[in-house]
Amino acid sequence: MKKYFGTDGIRGIPNKNLTKEIISNVACSVEDILKPTSVAVILDTRSSSLEILDWICEGFSEKIEVINYGVLPSGSMPVLLSSFGHNLGVIISASHNPNEYNGIKLINKNGSKLQDDIEVEIESNIKNISLPIAHTSYKDSQDGYKVYFEFLNELIDFDLTNFDLVVDSANGSAYKTIDELLKINSCKFKMIANEPNGENINLDSGATHTNNLINKLKKGQIGAAFDGDADRLIMIDENGNTCNGDILILLIAKYLSSTNQLNNDVVVSTVMSNFGFKNSMEKNNFKNVETAVGDKYVAEAMSENNASIGGEQSGHIIISDKLPVGDGLLTLIYSLKSLSFFKTTLSKFREDNIKEYPQKLVNVELNKMPDTEQLAELELIAEKLFESEELDGRYLIRNSGTEPLLRVLVEASDEVSVEKFSNNLVNKIKNFLQT
């Protein structure tokens, strides 16, 4: 069982449950086990990010070179590693979490997130290390922005002038790159939530808060919302309807299949994907490989199955021929490329290709996360309710790997059944956890 690492790195509130001791000790243990010599660092726009970078440097010995490439989307890290020859990457970000959170994600020299067993080894090794007497310091560089921008720009081999976009950068790390990228390619677009001040990342904006974006859309426009570190993308179609990762994965998978780029006809998704998505996979004769929640597990399954595309309903999407991790900007380019190829709109594609089951996701805030035994009890409670109500659908109960939340997903063939079952299940869960 991991103490610090969740499903997507280490996260917490700096100087509360995310301390200098934790970060420095993890960095020191990373040096002992992975033996990096050159480390690339990128940040999101939180005011606490540079303080955490100092903590990281205090854990690394003076033998290690640390280059701070500044505010960049997390998907840029594999590009930096391959371009500049670093053998470790550190992303300082808490992704979609509120501003008071921050954290670190560790990326290996191949551009992928560390596997669980390595994270366990790093944590276990902390008791065997001592912080260096002479620690390293970082150097700033603007070169990373240039190579990442060029990487994305080379992929735009279609006409962007046919699109009218409203882009919500969540006051996060995509705000500058996506603005310049769309401008240089003559796309008609408007930016919102693109004035980060260190305290407003994800604030009523971005992929997890799309109401503001939906309200800004005019007839014929489509919306694109990133999260804080821009590794996920949620889109809004011309009718103001949210298009989550399921829709975008299907869209890009069909494009890759039509252009003979879909390896083995395999598409990877997680247990959160809608039943309608699974039906669409079958209709298109795609083999759907399902994983646990977490884009690192999606990436591992993609590697095992030599898959070209995989992702999560939340908008983390990996296009493995281009990057080994999710990148919302890359996903946007491929979504628009696919619509251009099929000569269709986002709303029309959705109408023609997928019939989604109604879903409801409730996040139950907790002071203490349920342990394995309590989760097993909750499963029994849910199973009894499932049988008594004869639900035509499914439920999923899981601990969040990034926040102190219990996530309760309910899916059924009609809205009334979803609402009824969800309310009853959440009430039973709260009553059980309070006793």
Secondary structure as a PSIPRED ss2 file (coil, helix, strand):
# PSIPRED VFORMAT (PSIPRED V4.0)

   1 M C   1.000  0.000  0.000
   2 K C   1.000  0.000  0.000
   3 K C   1.000  0.000  0.000
   4 Y C   1.000  0.000  0.000
   5 F E   0.000  0.000  1.000
   6 G E   0.000  0.000  1.000
   7 T C   1.000  0.000  0.000
   8 D C   1.000  0.000  0.000
   9 G E   0.000  0.000  1.000
  10 I E   0.000  0.000  1.000
  11 R E   0.000  0.000  1.000
  12 G E   0.000  0.000  1.000
  13 I C   1.000  0.000  0.000
  14 P E   0.000  0.000  1.000
  15 N C   1.000  0.000  0.000
  16 K C   1.000  0.000  0.000
  17 N C   1.000  0.000  0.000
  18 L E   0.000  0.000  1.000
  19 T C   1.000  0.000  0.000
  20 K H   0.000  1.000  0.000
  21 E H   0.000  1.000  0.000
  22 I H   0.000  1.000  0.000
  23 I H   0.000  1.000  0.000
  24 S H   0.000  1.000  0.000
  25 N H   0.000  1.000  0.000
  26 V H   0.000  1.000  0.000
  27 A H   0.000  1.000  0.000
  28 C H   0.000  1.000  0.000
  29 S H   0.000  1.000  0.000
  30 V H   0.000  1.000  0.000
  31 E H   0.000  1.000  0.000
  32 D H   0.000  1.000  0.000
  33 I H   0.000  1.000  0.000
  34 L H   0.000  1.000  0.000
  35 K C   1.000  0.000  0.000
  36 P C   1.000  0.000  0.000
  37 T C   1.000  0.000  0.000
  38 S E   0.000  0.000  1.000
  39 V E   0.000  0.000  1.000
  40 A E   0.000  0.000  1.000
  41 V E   0.000  0.000  1.000
  42 I E   0.000  0.000  1.000
  43 L E   0.000  0.000  1.000
  44 D C   1.000  0.000  0.000
  45 T C   1.000  0.000  0.000
  46 R C   1.000  0.000  0.000
  47 S C   1.000  0.000  0.000
  48 S C   1.000  0.000  0.000
  49 S H   0.000  1.000  0.000
  50 L H   0.000  1.000  0.000
  51 E H   0.000  1.000  0.000
  52 I H   0.000  1.000  0.000
  53 L H   0.000  1.000  0.000
  54 D H   0.000  1.000  0.000
  55 W H   0.000  1.000  0.000
  56 I H   0.000  1.000  0.000
  57 C H   0.000  1.000  0.000
  58 E H   0.000  1.000  0.000
  59 G H   0.000  1.000  0.000
  60 F C   1.000  0.000  0.000
  61 S E   0.000  0.000  1.000
  62 E C   1.000  0.000  0.000
  63 K C   1.000  0.000  0.000
  64 I C   1.000  0.000  0.000
  65 E E   0.000  0.000  1.000
  66 V E   0.000  0.000  1.000
  67 I E   0.000  0.000  1.000
  68 N E   0.000  0.000  1.000
  69 Y E   0.000  0.000  1.000
  70 G E   0.000  0.000  1.000
  71 V E   0.000  0.000  1.000
  72 L C   1.000  0.000  0.000
  73 P C   1.000  0.000  0.000
  74 S H   0.000  1.000  0.000
  75 G H   0.000  1.000  0.000
  76 S H   0.000  1.000  0.000
  77 M H   0.000  1.000  0.000
  78 P H   0.000  1.000  0.000
  79 V H   0.000  1.000  0.000
  80 L H   0.000  1.000  0.000
  81 L H   0.000  1.000  0.000
  82 S H   0.000  1.000  0.000
  83 S H   0.000  1.000  0.000
  84 F H   0.000  1.000  0.000
  85 G C   1.000  0.000  0.000
  86 H C   1.000  0.000  0.000
  87 N C   1.000  0.000  0.000
  88 L E   0.000  0.000  1.000
  89 G E   0.000  0.000  1.000
  90 V E   0.000  0.000  1.000
  91 I E   0.000  0.000  1.000
  92 I E   0.000  0.000  1.000
  93 S C   1.000  0.000  0.000
  94 A C   1.000  0.000  0.000
  95 S C   1.000  0.000  0.000
  96 H C   1.000  0.000  0.000
  97 N C   1.000  0.000  0.000
  98 P C   1.000  0.000  0.000
  99 N C   1.000  0.000  0.000
 100 E C   1.000  0.000  0.000
 101 Y C   1.000  0.000  0.000
 102 N E   0.000  0.000  1.000
 103 G E   0.000  0.000  1.000
 104 I E   0.000  0.000  1.000
 105 K E   0.000  0.000  1.000
 106 L E   0.000  0.000  1.000
 107 I E   0.000  0.000  1.000
 108 N E   0.000  0.000  1.000
 109 K C   1.000  0.000  0.000
 110 N C   1.000  0.000  0.000
 111 G C   1.000  0.000  0.000
 112 S C   1.000  0.000  0.000
 113 K E   0.000  0.000  1.000
 114 L C   1.000  0.000  0.000
 115 Q C   1.000  0.000  0.000
 116 D H   0.000  1.000  0.000
 117 D H   0.000  1.000  0.000
 118 I H   0.000  1.000  0.000
 119 E H   0.000  1.000  0.000
 120 V H   0.000  1.000  0.000
 121 E H   0.000  1.000  0.000
 122 I H   0.000  1.000  0.000
 123 E H   0.000  1.000  0.000
 124 S H   0.000  1.000  0.000
 125 N H   0.000  1.000  0.000
 126 I H   0.000  1.000  0.000
 127 K H   0.000  1.000  0.000
 128 N H   0.000  1.000  0.000
 129 I C   1.000  0.000  0.000
 130 S C   1.000  0.000  0.000
 131 L C   1.000  0.000  0.000
 132 P C   1.000  0.000  0.000
 133 I C   1.000  0.000  0.000
 134 A C   1.000  0.000  0.000
 135 H E   0.000  0.000  1.000
 136 T C   1.000  0.000  0.000
 137 S C   1.000  0.000  0.000
 138 Y E   0.000  0.000  1.000
 139 K E   0.000  0.000  1.000
 140 D E   0.000  0.000  1.000
 141 S C   1.000  0.000  0.000
 142 Q C   1.000  0.000  0.000
 143 D H   0.000  1.000  0.000
 144 G H   0.000  1.000  0.000
 145 Y H   0.000  1.000  0.000
 146 K H   0.000  1.000  0.000
 147 V H   0.000  1.000  0.000
 148 Y H   0.000  1.000  0.000
 149 F H   0.000  1.000  0.000
 150 E H   0.000  1.000  0.000
 151 F H   0.000  1.000  0.000
 152 L H   0.000  1.000  0.000
 153 N H   0.000  1.000  0.000
 154 E C   1.000  0.000  0.000
 155 L C   1.000  0.000  0.000
 156 I C   1.000  0.000  0.000
 157 D C   1.000  0.000  0.000
 158 F C   1.000  0.000  0.000
 159 D C   1.000  0.000  0.000
 160 L H   0.000  1.000  0.000
 161 T H   0.000  1.000  0.000
 162 N H   0.000  1.000  0.000
 163 F C   1.000  0.000  0.000
 164 D E   0.000  0.000  1.000
 165 L E   0.000  0.000  1.000
 166 V E   0.000  0.000  1.000
 167 V E   0.000  0.000  1.000
 168 D E   0.000  0.000  1.000
 169 S C   1.000  0.000  0.000
 170 A C   1.000  0.000  0.000
 171 N C   1.000  0.000  0.000
 172 G C   1.000  0.000  0.000
 173 S C   1.000  0.000  0.000
 174 A C   1.000  0.000  0.000
 175 Y H   0.000  1.000  0.000
 176 K H   0.000  1.000  0.000
 177 T H   0.000  1.000  0.000
 178 I H   0.000  1.000  0.000
 179 D H   0.000  1.000  0.000
 180 E H   0.000  1.000  0.000
 181 L H   0.000  1.000  0.000
 182 L H   0.000  1.000  0.000
 183 K H   0.000  1.000  0.000
 184 I H   0.000  1.000  0.000
 185 N C   1.000  0.000  0.000
 186 S C   1.000  0.000  0.000
 187 C C   1.000  0.000  0.000
 188 K E   0.000  0.000  1.000
 189 F E   0.000  0.000  1.000
 190 K E   0.000  0.000  1.000
 191 M E   0.000  0.000  1.000
 192 I E   0.000  0.000  1.000
 193 A C   1.000  0.000  0.000
 194 N C   1.000  0.000  0.000
 195 E C   1.000  0.000  0.000
 196 P C   1.000  0.000  0.000
 197 N C   1.000  0.000  0.000
 198 G C   1.000  0.000  0.000
 199 E C   1.000  0.000  0.000
 200 N C   1.000  0.000  0.000
 201 I C   1.000  0.000  0.000
 202 N C   1.000  0.000  0.000
 203 L C   1.000  0.000  0.000
 204 D C   1.000  0.000  0.000
 205 S C   1.000  0.000  0.000
 206 G C   1.000  0.000  0.000
 207 A C   1.000  0.000  0.000
 208 T C   1.000  0.000  0.000
 209 H C   1.000  0.000  0.000
 210 T C   1.000  0.000  0.000
 211 N H   0.000  1.000  0.000
 212 N H   0.000  1.000  0.000
 213 L H   0.000  1.000  0.000
 214 I H   0.000  1.000  0.000
 215 N H   0.000  1.000  0.000
 216 K H   0.000  1.000  0.000
 217 L C   1.000  0.000  0.000
 218 K C   1.000  0.000  0.000
 219 K C   1.000  0.000  0.000
 220 G C   1.000  0.000  0.000
 221 Q C   1.000  0.000  0.000
 222 I E   0.000  0.000  1.000
 223 G E   0.000  0.000  1.000
 224 A E   0.000  0.000  1.000
 225 A E   0.000  0.000  1.000
 226 F E   0.000  0.000  1.000
 227 D C   1.000  0.000  0.000
 228 G C   1.000  0.000  0.000
 229 D C   1.000  0.000  0.000
 230 A C   1.000  0.000  0.000
 231 D C   1.000  0.000  0.000
 232 R E   0.000  0.000  1.000
 233 L E   0.000  0.000  1.000
 234 I E   0.000  0.000  1.000
 235 M E   0.000  0.000  1.000
 236 I E   0.000  0.000  1.000
 237 D C   1.000  0.000  0.000
 238 E C   1.000  0.000  0.000
 239 N C   1.000  0.000  0.000
 240 G C   1.000  0.000  0.000
 241 N C   1.000  0.000  0.000
 242 T E   0.000  0.000  1.000
 243 C E   0.000  0.000  1.000
 244 N C   1.000  0.000  0.000
 245 G H   0.000  1.000  0.000
 246 D H   0.000  1.000  0.000
 247 I H   0.000  1.000  0.000
 248 L H   0.000  1.000  0.000
 249 I H   0.000  1.000  0.000
 250 L H   0.000  1.000  0.000
 251 L H   0.000  1.000  0.000
 252 I H   0.000  1.000  0.000
 253 A H   0.000  1.000  0.000
 254 K H   0.000  1.000  0.000
 255 Y H   0.000  1.000  0.000
 256 L H   0.000  1.000  0.000
 257 S H   0.000  1.000  0.000
 258 S H   0.000  1.000  0.000
 259 T C   1.000  0.000  0.000
 260 N C   1.000  0.000  0.000
 261 Q C   1.000  0.000  0.000
 262 L C   1.000  0.000  0.000
 263 N H   0.000  1.000  0.000
 264 N H   0.000  1.000  0.000
 265 D H   0.000  1.000  0.000
 266 V E   0.000  0.000  1.000
 267 V E   0.000  0.000  1.000
 268 V E   0.000  0.000  1.000
 269 S E   0.000  0.000  1.000
 270 T E   0.000  0.000  1.000
 271 V C   1.000  0.000  0.000
 272 M C   1.000  0.000  0.000
 273 S C   1.000  0.000  0.000
 274 N C   1.000  0.000  0.000
 275 F H   0.000  1.000  0.000
 276 G H   0.000  1.000  0.000
 277 F H   0.000  1.000  0.000
 278 K H   0.000  1.000  0.000
 279 N H   0.000  1.000  0.000
 280 S H   0.000  1.000  0.000
 281 M H   0.000  1.000  0.000
 282 E H   0.000  1.000  0.000
 283 K H   0.000  1.000  0.000
 284 N C   1.000  0.000  0.000
 285 N C   1.000  0.000  0.000
 286 F C   1.000  0.000  0.000
 287 K E   0.000  0.000  1.000
 288 N E   0.000  0.000  1.000
 289 V E   0.000  0.000  1.000
 290 E E   0.000  0.000  1.000
 291 T E   0.000  0.000  1.000
 292 A C   1.000  0.000  0.000
 293 V C   1.000  0.000  0.000
 294 G C   1.000  0.000  0.000
 295 D H   0.000  1.000  0.000
 296 K H   0.000  1.000  0.000
 297 Y H   0.000  1.000  0.000
 298 V H   0.000  1.000  0.000
 299 A H   0.000  1.000  0.000
 300 E H   0.000  1.000  0.000
 301 A H   0.000  1.000  0.000
 302 M H   0.000  1.000  0.000
 303 S H   0.000  1.000  0.000
 304 E H   0.000  1.000  0.000
 305 N H   0.000  1.000  0.000
 306 N C   1.000  0.000  0.000
 307 A C   1.000  0.000  0.000
 308 S C   1.000  0.000  0.000
 309 I E   0.000  0.000  1.000
 310 G E   0.000  0.000  1.000
 311 G E   0.000  0.000  1.000
 312 E C   1.000  0.000  0.000
 313 Q C   1.000  0.000  0.000
 314 S C   1.000  0.000  0.000
 315 G C   1.000  0.000  0.000
 316 H E   0.000  0.000  1.000
 317 I E   0.000  0.000  1.000
 318 I E   0.000  0.000  1.000
 319 I E   0.000  0.000  1.000
 320 S C   1.000  0.000  0.000
 321 D C   1.000  0.000  0.000
 322 K C   1.000  0.000  0.000
 323 L C   1.000  0.000  0.000
 324 P C   1.000  0.000  0.000
 325 V C   1.000  0.000  0.000
 326 G C   1.000  0.000  0.000
 327 D C   1.000  0.000  0.000
 328 G H   0.000  1.000  0.000
 329 L H   0.000  1.000  0.000
 330 L H   0.000  1.000  0.000
 331 T H   0.000  1.000  0.000
 332 L H   0.000  1.000  0.000
 333 I H   0.000  1.000  0.000
 334 Y H   0.000  1.000  0.000
 335 S H   0.000  1.000  0.000
 336 L H   0.000  1.000  0.000
 337 K H   0.000  1.000  0.000
 338 S H   0.000  1.000  0.000
 339 L H   0.000  1.000  0.000
 340 S H   0.000  1.000  0.000
 341 F H   0.000  1.000  0.000
 342 F H   0.000  1.000  0.000
 343 K C   1.000  0.000  0.000
 344 T C   1.000  0.000  0.000
 345 T C   1.000  0.000  0.000
 346 L H   0.000  1.000  0.000
 347 S H   0.000  1.000  0.000
 348 K H   0.000  1.000  0.000
 349 F H   0.000  1.000  0.000
 350 R H   0.000  1.000  0.000
 351 E H   0.000  1.000  0.000
 352 D H   0.000  1.000  0.000
 353 N H   0.000  1.000  0.000
 354 I C   1.000  0.000  0.000
 355 K C   1.000  0.000  0.000
 356 E C   1.000  0.000  0.000
 357 Y C   1.000  0.000  0.000
 358 P C   1.000  0.000  0.000
 359 Q E   0.000  0.000  1.000
 360 K E   0.000  0.000  1.000
 361 L E   0.000  0.000  1.000
 362 V E   0.000  0.000  1.000
 363 N E   0.000  0.000  1.000
 364 V E   0.000  0.000  1.000
 365 E E   0.000  0.000  1.000
 366 L C   1.000  0.000  0.000
 367 N C   1.000  0.000  0.000
 368 K C   1.000  0.000  0.000
 369 M C   1.000  0.000  0.000
 370 P C   1.000  0.000  0.000
 371 D C   1.000  0.000  0.000
 372 T H   0.000  1.000  0.000
 373 E H   0.000  1.000  0.000
 374 Q H   0.000  1.000  0.000
 375 L H   0.000  1.000  0.000
 376 A H   0.000  1.000  0.000
 377 E H   0.000  1.000  0.000
 378 L H   0.000  1.000  0.000
 379 E H   0.000  1.000  0.000
 380 L H   0.000  1.000  0.000
 381 I H   0.000  1.000  0.000
 382 A H   0.000  1.000  0.000
 383 E H   0.000  1.000  0.000
 384 K H   0.000  1.000  0.000
 385 L H   0.000  1.000  0.000
 386 F H   0.000  1.000  0.000
 387 E H   0.000  1.000  0.000
 388 S H   0.000  1.000  0.000
 389 E H   0.000  1.000  0.000
 390 E C   1.000  0.000  0.000
 391 L C   1.000  0.000  0.000
 392 D C   1.000  0.000  0.000
 393 G E   0.000  0.000  1.000
 394 R E   0.000  0.000  1.000
 395 Y E   0.000  0.000  1.000
 396 L E   0.000  0.000  1.000
 397 I E   0.000  0.000  1.000
 398 R E   0.000  0.000  1.000
 399 N E   0.000  0.000  1.000
 400 S C   1.000  0.000  0.000
 401 G C   1.000  0.000  0.000
 402 T C   1.000  0.000  0.000
 403 E C   1.000  0.000  0.000
 404 P C   1.000  0.000  0.000
 405 L E   0.000  0.000  1.000
 406 L E   0.000  0.000  1.000
 407 R E   0.000  0.000  1.000
 408 V E   0.000  0.000  1.000
 409 L E   0.000  0.000  1.000
 410 V E   0.000  0.000  1.000
 411 E E   0.000  0.000  1.000
 412 A E   0.000  0.000  1.000
 413 S C   1.000  0.000  0.000
 414 D C   1.000  0.000  0.000
 415 E H   0.000  1.000  0.000
 416 V H   0.000  1.000  0.000
 417 S H   0.000  1.000  0.000
 418 V H   0.000  1.000  0.000
 419 E H   0.000  1.000  0.000
 420 K H   0.000  1.000  0.000
 421 F H   0.000  1.000  0.000
 422 S H   0.000  1.000  0.000
 423 N H   0.000  1.000  0.000
 424 N H   0.000  1.000  0.000
 425 L H   0.000  1.000  0.000
 426 V H   0.000  1.000  0.000
 427 N H   0.000  1.000  0.000
 428 K H   0.000  1.000  0.000
 429 I H   0.000  1.000  0.000
 430 K H   0.000  1.000  0.000
 431 N H   0.000  1.000  0.000
 432 F H   0.000  1.000  0.000
 433 L H   0.000  1.000  0.000
 434 Q H   0.000  1.000  0.000
 435 T C   1.000  0.000  0.000
